[in-house]
Amino acid sequence: MITNAGNKLHERMLALIQQDLARLGIQLNVVVLDFPSLVERISRTFNYESVLMAWSNVDLDPSAQMNIWMSSAANHQWNPNEKTPETAWEAEIDKLMLAQNASQDPKKRRAYFDQVQQIVADQVPMVFLVNPNALSAVSPSVRNVTPAVLSPQIFWNADRLQVGGTLLSSR
């Protein structure tokens, strides 16, 4: 498994994964690379069996992830450089991602992407290891707080926050 040098979190995670797999009798060889070499392997030479890296999504809209989920996309890591889907489940992901991207109905878009997530959970082309833990505190006098998954967790709906009966934003 490859990862980038200088990322202490990845190096520690790989050490733990390596230890856990060793307990099962599986030897995991770890290769730590400088970032340009890592990018070269995952995007040009494909000289790796597995990689530990982080994808960051800063947009709630699934359309922002087309470059990962579409089978012909540049960051489609499990069957790189394919022009068309190699498997039936990849074809289904392509169909669902295009459908959610084209729809203007939020409920339909969510249903399409929920199906994508189910396929990914069933087929496991990627293993998601970590989700950042975000803790937020809010005074009991602040109302209409709806935390979000993405940063900033509390203030993404700032136009609706109220202190007592006073709206904080003048939108």
N, C-alpha and C positions, 0 to 999 in steps of 0.2 A: 504494500500500500504506500502510495506516495503522498507527500504533503509539502507545504512550503516551509523553508527554514525561517527562523526568527519568530514563528508563531508559537509561543509557549503553550497556549491553550491546546492547539492541535497536537503538539509534541506530547503533552501530558495525556491527552485523550488516547492517542495511539499507544502509549505505554500501557494504559489501562486495558485497552482492547486486546493488545498483544498478550498481556497477562491472563486475561479471561479466556482467550482462545487457547492458550497453552494448557490451561486446566482441563480443556476438552480434548487435548492431544493435537491441536492444530497449530502449526508454526506459521506465524505472520512475519514476513520480512518487511521491514520499514525502511523507506528511502526518503530522506529529507533533502529537498532540492531548493536552490534559489528560485525566486518567483518566475523569472523569465524561462528557466528550464522546465518548471512545472507547467507553465502555459504552453510551451512547445510540445510537451508530451500529451497534454489533454486536448490540444486543438490542431496539431499538425502531424505528429508521428504516431500518436495513439499507442505509445510504448508504455503501457501500464495495465495492471489488472484491476486495481481499485485506487481510488483517490479520496482523501479526506480534505474537504474544502468547504467553504461557507458560501451560500447563495444568500444575498440580501435582497429582500423585496420591500421597496418603500412605497409601493402603490397598492391600494386595496383592490384595484381593478385587475381581474385575471388576464385581461388583454396585454398587460405589461409583462406577462410571463410567456408570451408566445415564443420567444427566442429559446426557451428551454423545452416546452412541452410539444411543440410541433415537430414531427419526425424529420422534416427537412431543415430545421433551424440550426443556426451556427453553434448554439450551446446545448444541443441535444446529445448528451454524453453517452448514453448506453448503446446506441447504434449510430456512431458518428458518420457524417458524410453520406447518409442515405438520401436519395432523391424522393423516394416514396416510402411509405411505412413497410417495415420488414415483417411485422406481426399484425394479426387482426386487432389486438388490443391497442397497438399504436395507431392504427387506422381509425379506431373508435375515438381515441383521444384527439386526433386531428379533426375529426368531424365535430366533436363536441366543442373544441376550442374555437373553431370557425363559427359554429352556431352561436356560442355565447358572445363572440366578438361582433356578430351581425345583429343580434337582438337588441332592442331598446327596452324590453320588458325586464325590469330588475329581478322579478321572481323566476322567469325563464332562465335568465343568465345565471342566477344562483344555482338553479337545478342542474343546468349543464355542467357547471364547474364542480358541483357536488359529485356528479358522476365521474368526472375526470379524477377527482381525489380518491374516489372509491377504487377506480381501476389502478391507480398508482399504489394504493394500499394493498390491493390483491396481487399485483404483478411485481412489486418491489424493485423497480429499476433504480431507485435511490432509497437509501436508508436515512431517515431524518433522526439525528442523534440528540440535538439540543434545541430547545426553544428558550430564548432569554427570559429570565424571570424579572418582571418589572413590578415594583411595589410603589404605590402612590397613596398619599394621605390627603384628605380633604376635610376642611372644617365642616362641622355639622350645619353651619349656617349657609353653606353653598349648596344650591339646589340645581337640579337638572344635569348632574354630572353623569356622563356615560363613558366610562373608560373604553379605549380602543386597544387593539392589539399592537398597532404601530405607534411609533413615537410622534408627537408627545401623547402619551396615553390619556391624559386628562383634558388637555386643552384643544383637542381637535374639534370639539363642538362649542368653542368659546362663545359663539354668538347666542347660545341658549343658556349659558350659566347665569345664575341669579344668586345674590346675597340677600337673604331675607326675601323681600318682595321687589328688590331693585335688579333690573337687568344689567349685567356688567358690560355688555357690548351695545352699541347704539345702531346696529344694522337695521 
